[in-house]
Amino acid sequence: MIALTTFLLLILGIFSSIRVSVKTDKWLSFIVFLLFCVIFGQFSYNIINSAQDVFSFIWNKSPGGDIQIDIISNPYNYGFVLPFFIITLLSLALNLLFRYEERRNIYEAGLIFNLAALITMITSNNFVQLLFALFIVDILALLLVHDIEAYRRYILLNISADLMIFTVLAIINSRVASLDIREILQYKQIGLHIDFIAIIGLTAIFMKFGFFIFHIGLLGLRNIRLHRLQNILFLSAPVCALILLTKFHVLLSGSTYFNTYLHLVCCLSLGGGFVGSLCSQNYKQRIIYWQMMFWALFVELLRFNGFIWNLSLTFLLLQTYILNIALYLIYYYTGRHYHQTDLSKINLVNQSAMLSALMLILLMVVAITGVLTELYNKGNRYYIWTYAILYILSLSATLKSIFFVKKKASYARSPHLAPHYLVWILLGCSAAIVLYPTPINAVTIWGFGAAFILLNRYNPIWRIAHIGYICRFEQNDRIGLIYKYGVIKPLRLSGRVLWLLIDRFLTEKIIIGGSIKTAQIGLRFFRKIHSNRILGGTIIIVLLLGFLGLAYNYE
């Protein structure tokens, strides 16, 4: 059951958090990986047998709604949890294969706790349980980044998004007097502030996805290690946004602005990701832009599927993650002593590893094409074609600059490996057709395969990217300027105004100053009473007469 799986993950995470010596670390991480595989086997067995169960208990009772912990095991939740379970499993496997963490077991513990928090979010039916798991994922992401300079913008955007989500849930709770997520249907019938909730809720979700304008937080993470960046892109805030969208789409779609706002941001993310990937020479930054484009397409596919998770979406997410693993291999084998991120300086040190990564990229591209043909319909065709064309153009331009452009370095790529390159494309297309054996899929896959070959040999887009780099588009940091003058400056100005109005004028001048003046007047009054006996006696007599009059009226 999912509840048992979550409990075992928590125990395994605690066990993996044990600090040991460097020599013992590799053995402990290997043992943790084996135990995780056992837990995954138990989880897979429950999926095959369609095991259903409900683990529920009331944590606290209150007039505003009971805090109830629910972990519901059903086929839908199993299917929703499955891709993130597999991605975590692959991340742990890569952690063993590549020595890119000093403390591998501590890193594994963070991934395991993160998976347990995601499972808690997916199976939750209570606002408090949902928010608690959401905050845990955000905290673990910050521990994963472990760089204050890198996550300054990232944490600001995520905290702002969390506050917006908290505000939306507080408004709902104030009307329905319940913390049950299923009560949002009742609030939708009430119909109060639906547009406000939809705009605030969608904005918070877009912030956590890292969509256009809000992607500046993810761009700030371009200096962290690539494997950590990929785990944040696939297992952290974007996944939380995906879960929130699937749980609250019923309420958010009640607004007339829902579809327009969603389409606008997704289209801007597709276009902005394409332009940003071309105008950036930083390899990690291009991966961030590609992932922004993917999440924009994924949200549109999910919307056309009624925001219901299915197996095709699972395959699409897993194939994209494996594609990112191949992109990581290119980064990993670009230098003997350090990893290069500047595309103009990437050299192919290990040719066999590079060709293996290239083969994996091509195989995943055609496999993703096969899944997209299954999801293709009249409603989402424009989004699929736009994403496919823009992504293939950008990816082929990147591969061309890596594999087919000579660089001024001691080791430069020579074009004599092109025949091997074509062979891998043909093998990848053939494998994809075997996986998706329909005439439409075959024509589509072979068409994209041929386009991929031509674009990588004769793609002029990489020259546009080079021109964009010469124009210093990246170094001008237009988004950074927008962030500085659109967010930071107004916040500082509003903070200054609030400080002057509240702290200086209201608190110091009126409250504190008024209290001091009142105390001074009182002290002067009592001094005069004590210094003048006639005046003091008169005042005391008047006060006594007043008290007697009040007592008489009371009786």
BARODO-491782 format. One line per 3 residues: number of its first residue (from 0); their letters; for each residue z, x, y of C-alpha. Coordinates in nm, 3 decimals, padded with zeros to 5 digits. Last residue first. Example, Ala and Ser with C-alpha at 12.3 -4.5 7.8 and 13.67 -1.06 7.14 Angstrom:
<sites>
1> sa> 00.714,01.367,-00.106 ~ 00.780,01.230,-00.450
</sites>
This chain:
<sites>
554> eyn> 04.358,-02.815,05.144 ~ 04.059,-02.600,05.233 ~ 04.071,-02.712,05.597
551> yal> 04.435,-02.603,05.620 ~ 04.363,-02.266,05.457 ~ 04.074,-02.205,05.696
548> glf> 04.293,-02.289,05.995 ~ 04.571,-02.062,05.871 ~ 04.321,-01.778,05.825
545> gll> 04.198,-01.825,06.181 ~ 04.547,-01.834,06.320 ~ 04.622,-01.508,06.141
542> lvi> 04.305,-01.348,06.278 ~ 04.387,-01.458,06.634 ~ 04.742,-01.323,06.601
539> iit> 04.609,-00.989,06.470 ~ 04.359,-00.966,06.759 ~ 04.629,-01.036,07.019
536> ggl> 04.861,-00.780,06.865 ~ 04.593,-00.513,06.874 ~ 04.499,-00.588,07.236
533> irn> 04.864,-00.575,07.347 ~ 04.935,-00.266,07.137 ~ 04.641,-00.063,07.274
530> shi> 04.582,00.268,07.085 ~ 04.581,00.112,06.736 ~ 04.340,-00.167,06.827
527> krf> 04.120,00.068,07.030 ~ 04.095,00.305,06.734 ~ 04.007,00.012,06.507
524> frl> 03.711,-00.084,06.728 ~ 03.589,00.274,06.763 ~ 03.595,00.318,06.384
521> giq> 03.407,-00.008,06.333 ~ 03.141,00.090,06.585 ~ 03.099,00.426,06.411
518> atk> 03.075,00.263,06.069 ~ 02.808,00.021,06.194 ~ 02.612,00.307,06.350
515> isg> 02.631,00.508,06.026 ~ 02.521,00.209,05.819 ~ 02.231,00.140,06.054
512> gii> 02.115,00.502,06.033 ~ 02.133,00.501,05.652 ~ 01.957,00.167,05.611
509> ike> 01.726,00.157,05.915 ~ 01.634,00.513,06.007 ~ 01.683,00.701,05.682
506> tlf> 01.582,00.443,05.422 ~ 01.332,00.225,05.606 ~ 01.170,00.475,05.845
503> rdi> 01.191,00.812,05.667 ~ 01.187,00.719,05.299 ~ 01.002,00.390,05.307
500> llw> 00.744,00.413,05.584 ~ 00.701,00.791,05.608 ~ 00.718,00.849,05.232
497> lvr> 00.488,00.553,05.167 ~ 00.234,00.697,05.412 ~ 00.255,01.043,05.254
494> gsl> 00.222,00.900,04.904 ~ -00.075,00.691,05.016 ~ -00.237,01.006,05.156
491> rlp> -00.161,01.208,04.842 ~ -00.298,00.932,04.621 ~ -00.606,00.893,04.842
488> kiv> -00.668,01.272,04.826 ~ -00.623,01.298,04.448 ~ -00.840,01.004,04.343
485> gyk> -01.166,00.972,04.534 ~ -01.161,01.302,04.723 ~ -01.056,01.525,04.433
482> yil> -01.207,01.320,04.150 ~ -01.536,01.284,04.335 ~ -01.529,01.658,04.407
479> gir> -01.459,01.731,04.042 ~ -01.743,01.502,03.941 ~ -01.973,01.704,04.164
476> dnq> -01.856,02.030,04.010 ~ -02.066,02.262,04.226 ~ -02.050,02.508,03.937
473> efr> -02.218,02.267,03.700 ~ -02.502,02.179,03.930 ~ -02.545,02.545,04.014
470> ciy> -02.917,02.501,04.095 ~ -02.985,02.774,03.841 ~ -02.805,02.566,03.578
467> gih> -03.015,02.262,03.655 ~ -03.327,02.479,03.635 ~ -03.218,02.598,03.290
464> air> -03.157,02.239,03.182 ~ -03.500,02.146,03.309 ~ -03.637,02.439,03.109
461> wip> -03.453,02.308,02.801 ~ -03.635,01.977,02.847 ~ -03.976,02.138,02.789
458> nyr> -03.949,02.090,02.409 ~ -04.231,02.272,02.233 ~ -04.079,02.411,01.913
455> nll> -03.758,02.209,01.900 ~ -03.933,01.899,02.026 ~ -04.214,01.927,01.771
452> ifa> -03.977,01.966,01.476 ~ -03.742,01.687,01.592 ~ -04.036,01.453,01.650
449> agf> -04.152,01.515,01.293 ~ -03.803,01.442,01.160 ~ -03.770,01.136,01.383
446> gwi> -04.091,00.996,01.240 ~ -03.991,01.089,00.887 ~ -03.664,00.901,00.932
443> tva> -03.825,00.594,01.089 ~ -04.103,00.570,00.830 ~ -03.859,00.613,00.542
440> nip> -03.607,00.370,00.690 ~ -03.874,00.103,00.729 ~ -04.001,00.162,00.375
437> tpy> -03.650,00.138,00.221 ~ -03.472,00.409,00.023 ~ -03.170,00.496,00.244
434> lvi> -02.988,00.777,00.060 ~ -03.307,00.908,-00.100 ~ -03.477,00.885,00.240
431> aas> -03.194,01.093,00.391 ~ -03.235,01.360,00.125 ~ -03.610,01.382,00.190
428> cgl> -03.557,01.408,00.566 ~ -03.302,01.687,00.519 ~ -03.526,01.878,00.282
425> liw> -03.818,01.855,00.526 ~ -03.600,01.972,00.815 ~ -03.463,02.258,00.607
422> vly> -03.817,02.370,00.523 ~ -03.914,02.364,00.890 ~ -03.628,02.600,00.982
419> hpa> -03.713,02.829,00.696 ~ -04.068,02.851,00.835 ~ -03.927,02.925,01.187
416> lhp> -03.727,03.231,01.083 ~ -03.993,03.470,01.225 ~ -03.920,03.348,01.581
413> sra> -03.685,03.639,01.664 ~ -03.329,03.579,01.783 ~ -03.188,03.868,01.979
410> ysa> -02.931,04.133,01.886 ~ -02.853,04.399,02.147 ~ -02.881,04.139,02.420
407> kkk> -03.125,04.010,02.677 ~ -03.199,03.683,02.507 ~ -03.502,03.555,02.321
404> vff> -03.536,03.177,02.309 ~ -03.607,03.012,01.974 ~ -03.273,02.970,01.796
401> isk> -03.009,02.910,02.065 ~ -03.218,02.774,02.355 ~ -03.419,02.567,02.108
398> lta> -03.103,02.432,01.950 ~ -02.980,02.313,02.290 ~ -03.311,02.155,02.385
395> sls> -03.323,01.988,02.043 ~ -02.978,01.841,02.101 ~ -03.065,01.710,02.449
392> liy> -03.398,01.556,02.347 ~ -03.256,01.415,02.022 ~ -02.960,01.265,02.210
389> lia> -03.176,01.104,02.479 ~ -03.424,00.957,02.232 ~ -03.165,00.830,01.985
386> ytw> -02.934,00.691,02.254 ~ -03.211,00.501,02.429 ~ -03.354,00.374,02.099
383> iyy> -03.015,00.253,01.980 ~ -02.925,00.093,02.313 ~ -03.258,-00.088,02.336
380> rng> -03.238,-00.208,01.976 ~ -02.893,-00.364,02.017 ~ -02.989,-00.731,02.044
377> kny> -03.307,-00.739,01.840 ~ -03.143,-00.570,01.543 ~ -03.078,-00.219,01.413
374> let> -02.755,-00.161,01.221 ~ -02.941,-00.055,00.907 ~ -03.183,00.156,01.112
371> lvg> -02.882,00.318,01.280 ~ -02.745,00.418,00.940 ~ -03.073,00.589,00.846
368> tia> -03.093,00.770,01.179 ~ -02.739,00.894,01.125 ~ -02.858,01.039,00.793
365> vvm> -03.159,01.199,00.968 ~ -02.933,01.367,01.221 ~ -02.673,01.454,00.955
362> lli> -02.929,01.640,00.743 ~ -03.067,01.820,01.047 ~ -02.724,01.936,01.158
359> lml> -02.630,02.045,00.805 ~ -02.949,02.250,00.779 ~ -02.876,02.412,01.114
356> asl> -02.522,02.499,01.003 ~ -02.660,02.657,00.687 ~ -02.921,02.842,00.897
353> mas> -02.646,02.977,01.122 ~ -02.435,03.084,00.825 ~ -02.733,03.270,00.677
350> qnv> -02.816,03.433,01.011 ~ -02.469,03.567,01.086 ~ -02.478,03.732,01.430
347> lni> -02.713,03.485,01.595 ~ -02.656,03.555,01.963 ~ -02.527,03.309,02.222
344> ksl> -02.557,03.454,02.574 ~ -02.768,03.190,02.753 ~ -02.577,02.914,02.577
341> dtq> -02.246,03.030,02.728 ~ -01.969,02.938,02.482 ~ -01.944,03.263,02.285
338> hyh> -01.683,03.313,02.017 ~ -01.509,03.649,02.002 ~ -01.514,03.964,01.791
335> rgt> -01.827,03.939,01.578 ~ -01.992,03.673,01.784 ~ -02.187,03.350,01.752
332> yyy> -02.060,03.254,01.406 ~ -01.784,03.011,01.510 ~ -01.992,02.834,01.776
329> ily> -02.272,02.762,01.531 ~ -02.013,02.652,01.276 ~ -01.862,02.414,01.535
326> lai> -02.195,02.241,01.580 ~ -02.203,02.192,01.203 ~ -01.855,02.040,01.218
323> nli> -01.980,01.815,01.500 ~ -02.249,01.683,01.267 ~ -01.976,01.617,01.010
320> ytq> -01.796,01.410,01.276 ~ -02.115,01.217,01.353 ~ -02.163,01.147,00.983
317> lll> -01.807,01.016,00.955 ~ -01.844,00.781,01.253 ~ -02.179,00.642,01.135
314> ftl> -02.053,00.595,00.778 ~ -01.749,00.400,00.902 ~ -01.969,00.190,01.132
311> sln> -02.183,00.102,00.832 ~ -01.875,00.007,00.628 ~ -01.758,-00.263,00.869
308> wif> -01.525,-00.309,01.165 ~ -01.543,-00.637,01.355 ~ -01.595,-00.628,01.732
305> gnf> -01.848,-00.914,01.692 ~ -02.105,-00.682,01.537 ~ -02.304,-00.674,01.862
302> rll> -01.985,-00.553,02.032 ~ -01.929,-00.282,01.773 ~ -02.282,-00.154,01.819
299> evf> -02.226,-00.146,02.196 ~ -01.896,00.038,02.154 ~ -02.059,00.290,01.920
296> law> -02.341,00.358,02.167 ~ -02.092,00.444,02.442 ~ -01.884,00.644,02.193
293> fmm> -02.191,00.849,02.102 ~ -02.288,00.923,02.462 ~ -01.935,01.043,02.537
290> qwy> -01.951,01.257,02.223 ~ -02.270,01.419,02.346 ~ -02.109,01.491,02.685
287> iir> -01.806,01.653,02.521 ~ -02.031,01.859,02.292 ~ -02.225,01.976,02.598
284> qky> -01.901,02.090,02.758 ~ -01.817,02.294,02.452 ~ -02.151,02.477,02.473
281> nqs> -02.119,02.557,02.844 ~ -02.462,02.588,03.004 ~ -02.435,02.246,03.162
278> cls> -02.721,02.068,03.337 ~ -02.875,01.927,03.021 ~ -02.550,01.795,02.878
275> gvf> -02.456,01.640,03.213 ~ -02.789,01.461,03.245 ~ -02.762,01.314,02.894
272> ggg> -02.395,01.225,02.926 ~ -02.454,01.059,03.263 ~ -02.737,00.848,03.122
269> lsl> -02.546,00.731,02.814 ~ -02.218,00.698,03.005 ~ -02.386,00.500,03.284
266> ccv> -02.533,00.265,03.024 ~ -02.191,00.219,02.859 ~ -02.021,00.162,03.196
263> lhl> -02.272,-00.100,03.306 ~ -02.288,-00.282,02.973 ~ -01.908,-00.318,02.954
260> ytn> -01.874,-00.434,03.314 ~ -02.150,-00.691,03.273 ~ -02.020,-00.815,02.937
257> fyt> -01.663,-00.862,03.060 ~ -01.730,-00.997,03.411 ~ -01.719,-01.365,03.311
254> sgs> -01.373,-01.309,03.166 ~ -01.280,-01.456,02.828 ~ -01.419,-01.142,02.664
251> llv> -01.094,-00.963,02.750 ~ -00.881,-01.205,02.547 ~ -01.081,-01.195,02.224
248> hfk> -01.158,-00.825,02.281 ~ -00.786,-00.746,02.260 ~ -00.745,-00.606,01.908
245> tll> -01.088,-00.445,01.864 ~ -01.077,-00.293,02.213 ~ -00.725,-00.158,02.164
242> ila> -00.828,00.011,01.838 ~ -01.132,00.173,02.001 ~ -00.924,00.291,02.297
239> cvp> -00.674,00.447,02.056 ~ -00.966,00.618,01.881 ~ -01.087,00.758,02.213
236> asl> -00.731,00.885,02.292 ~ -00.681,01.090,01.974 ~ -00.855,01.136,01.641
233> fli> -01.225,01.194,01.706 ~ -01.246,01.353,02.053 ~ -00.900,01.508,02.028
230> nql> -00.988,01.655,01.688 ~ -01.308,01.797,01.834 ~ -01.118,01.965,02.118
227> rhl> -00.872,02.120,01.874 ~ -01.160,02.262,01.669 ~ -01.322,02.394,01.986
224> rin> -01.022,02.590,02.110 ~ -00.923,02.502,02.465 ~ -01.138,02.591,02.765
221> rlg> -01.341,02.268,02.766 ~ -01.026,02.056,02.800 ~ -01.082,01.982,03.170
218> llg> -01.407,01.816,03.070 ~ -01.199,01.561,02.878 ~ -01.018,01.454,03.195
215> ihf> -01.344,01.448,03.390 ~ -01.473,01.192,03.142 ~ -01.334,00.913,03.363
212> iff> -01.646,00.909,03.584 ~ -01.857,00.827,03.276 ~ -01.657,00.736,02.967
209> gfk> -01.355,00.930,02.846 ~ -01.266,00.673,02.579 ~ -00.910,00.662,02.715
206> mfi> -01.030,00.595,03.066 ~ -01.278,00.333,02.942 ~ -00.994,00.150,02.765
203> atl> -00.782,00.151,03.082 ~ -01.077,00.020,03.284 ~ -01.136,-00.250,03.022
200> gii> -00.774,-00.367,03.047 ~ -00.767,-00.368,03.427 ~ -01.099,-00.554,03.454
197> aif> -01.017,-00.802,03.176 ~ -00.661,-00.865,03.299 ~ -00.782,-00.935,03.653
194> dih> -01.057,-01.165,03.528 ~ -00.816,-01.359,03.304 ~ -00.554,-01.402,03.579
191> lgi> -00.432,-01.730,03.422 ~ -00.647,-01.894,03.156 ~ -00.372,-02.086,02.974
188> qky> -00.608,-02.105,02.677 ~ -00.646,-01.727,02.686 ~ -00.266,-01.697,02.685
185> qli> -00.253,-01.898,02.363 ~ -00.519,-01.677,02.208 ~ -00.316,-01.374,02.320
182> eri> -00.043,-01.504,02.090 ~ -00.189,-01.304,01.800 ~ -00.052,-00.986,01.959
179> dls> 00.305,-01.109,01.901 ~ 00.543,-00.999,02.175 ~ 00.625,-01.354,02.278
176> avr> 00.730,-01.537,02.593 ~ 00.373,-01.676,02.633 ~ 00.357,-01.642,03.011
173> sni> 00.563,-01.330,03.091 ~ 00.444,-01.165,02.769 ~ 00.080,-01.178,02.880
170> ial> 00.163,-01.023,03.218 ~ 00.372,-00.752,03.051 ~ 00.089,-00.675,02.808
167> vtf> -00.156,-00.627,03.095 ~ 00.090,-00.407,03.287 ~ 00.156,-00.190,02.980
164> iml> -00.218,-00.144,02.935 ~ -00.251,-00.038,03.298 ~ 00.043,00.202,03.264
161> das> -00.115,00.354,02.952 ~ -00.445,00.403,03.136 ~ -00.272,00.578,03.427
158> inl> -00.082,00.800,03.181 ~ -00.411,00.882,03.009 ~ -00.590,00.966,03.334
155> liy> -00.310,01.192,03.459 ~ -00.271,01.358,03.117 ~ -00.637,01.455,03.103
152> rry> -00.644,01.576,03.463 ~ -00.362,01.827,03.404 ~ -00.466,01.886,03.041
149> aei> -00.627,02.228,03.078 ~ -00.384,02.388,03.325 ~ -00.084,02.291,03.111
146> dhv> -00.231,02.429,02.788 ~ -00.085,02.324,02.453 ~ -00.386,02.104,02.375
143> lll> -00.240,01.987,02.044 ~ 00.102,01.925,02.197 ~ -00.070,01.711,02.460
140> ali> -00.256,01.522,02.188 ~ 00.070,01.469,02.000 ~ 00.219,01.306,02.310
137> dvi> -00.081,01.074,02.352 ~ -00.071,00.972,01.984 ~ 00.303,00.900,02.007
134> fla> 00.249,00.690,02.322 ~ -00.006,00.472,02.141 ~ 00.224,00.432,01.839
131> fll> 00.503,00.302,02.065 ~ 00.263,00.081,02.260 ~ 00.135,-00.090,01.945
128> qvf> 00.482,-00.133,01.793 ~ 00.606,-00.281,02.121 ~ 00.314,-00.522,02.153
125> nns> 00.347,-00.652,01.799 ~ 00.084,-00.725,01.533 ~ 00.034,-00.363,01.430
122> tim> -00.188,-00.254,01.139 ~ -00.431,-00.043,01.344 ~ -00.162,00.101,01.571
119> til> 00.066,00.202,01.282 ~ -00.230,00.362,01.104 ~ -00.307,00.558,01.421
116> aal> 00.056,00.676,01.439 ~ 00.049,00.791,01.074 ~ -00.276,00.978,01.142
113> nfi> -00.119,01.155,01.441 ~ 00.183,01.253,01.232 ~ -00.053,01.412,00.979
110> lga> -00.256,01.594,01.245 ~ 00.058,01.733,01.412 ~ 00.198,01.846,01.076
107> eyi> -00.129,02.026,01.001 ~ -00.093,02.229,01.322 ~ 00.262,02.323,01.225
104> nrr> 00.138,02.425,00.878 ~ -00.139,02.641,01.023 ~ 00.080,02.845,01.251
101> eey> -00.151,03.111,01.398 ~ -00.445,02.869,01.394 ~ -00.814,02.967,01.378
98> rfl> -00.819,03.114,01.029 ~ -01.106,02.910,00.897 ~ -01.112,02.767,00.544
95> lnl> -00.757,02.629,00.544 ~ -00.781,02.456,00.883 ~ -01.123,02.336,00.781
92> als> -00.963,02.151,00.490 ~ -00.698,01.998,00.719 ~ -00.970,01.877,00.955
89> llt> -01.166,01.733,00.662 ~ -00.860,01.535,00.549 ~ -00.799,01.414,00.905
86> iif> -01.160,01.295,00.925 ~ -01.121,01.123,00.587 ~ -00.807,00.935,00.697
83> fpl> -00.975,00.849,01.028 ~ -01.272,00.702,00.841 ~ -01.051,00.499,00.598
80> vfg> -00.809,00.333,00.845 ~ -01.052,00.056,00.947 ~ -01.167,-00.008,00.590
77> yny> -00.810,-00.034,00.464 ~ -00.721,-00.260,00.757 ~ -01.006,-00.496,00.667
74> pns> -00.929,-00.494,00.294 ~ -00.564,-00.594,00.348 ~ -00.232,-00.412,00.381
71> iid> -00.024,-00.526,00.678 ~ 00.227,-00.292,00.839 ~ 00.439,-00.505,01.072
68> iqi> 00.741,-00.400,01.279 ~ 00.884,-00.692,01.476 ~ 01.030,-00.677,01.825
65> dgg> 01.120,-01.041,01.887 ~ 01.007,-01.203,02.208 ~ 01.131,-01.249,02.564
62> psk> 01.450,-01.422,02.447 ~ 01.536,-01.110,02.240 ~ 01.561,-01.013,01.873
59> nwi> 01.536,-00.651,01.760 ~ 01.384,-00.458,01.471 ~ 01.256,-00.756,01.277
56> fsf> 01.104,-00.653,00.944 ~ 00.757,-00.653,00.793 ~ 00.569,-00.486,00.510
53> vdq> 00.287,-00.713,00.400 ~ 00.081,-00.647,00.087 ~ -00.274,-00.655,-00.040
50> asn> -00.432,-00.418,-00.291 ~ -00.811,-00.433,-00.295 ~ -00.818,-00.243,-00.629
47> iin> -01.072,00.008,-00.497 ~ -00.890,00.034,-00.164 ~ -00.552,00.082,-00.337
44> ysf> -00.698,00.366,-00.544 ~ -00.836,00.524,-00.226 ~ -00.486,00.527,-00.070
41> qgf> -00.338,00.686,-00.383 ~ -00.612,00.950,-00.375 ~ -00.546,01.008,-00.004
38> ivc> -00.178,01.063,-00.081 ~ -00.274,01.315,-00.352 ~ -00.514,01.488,-00.110
35> fll> -00.229,01.511,00.142 ~ -00.014,01.675,-00.125 ~ -00.289,01.932,-00.185
32> fvi> -00.323,02.000,00.189 ~ 00.054,02.042,00.225 ~ 00.054,02.291,-00.063
29> fsl> -00.226,02.489,00.107 ~ -00.039,02.486,00.438 ~ 00.273,02.615,00.261
26> wkd> 00.076,02.893,00.096 ~ -00.086,02.999,00.423 ~ 00.248,02.990,00.609
23> tkv> 00.439,03.199,00.357 ~ 00.278,03.519,00.482 ~ 00.325,03.422,00.848
20> svr> 00.692,03.343,00.798 ~ 00.818,02.985,00.785 ~ 00.884,02.704,01.032
17> iss> 00.915,02.370,00.854 ~ 00.694,02.111,01.022 ~ 00.491,02.060,00.702
14> fig> 00.787,01.892,00.532 ~ 00.832,01.657,00.827 ~ 00.461,01.572,00.818
11> lil> 00.476,01.515,00.443 ~ 00.767,01.273,00.485 ~ 00.582,01.087,00.761
8> llf> 00.265,01.076,00.552 ~ 00.458,00.935,00.256 ~ 00.595,00.653,00.474
5> ttl> 00.249,00.574,00.608 ~ 00.104,00.561,00.257 ~ 00.388,00.334,00.142
2> aim> 00.319,00.096,00.430 ~ -00.056,00.109,00.359 ~ 00.000,00.000,00.000
</sites>
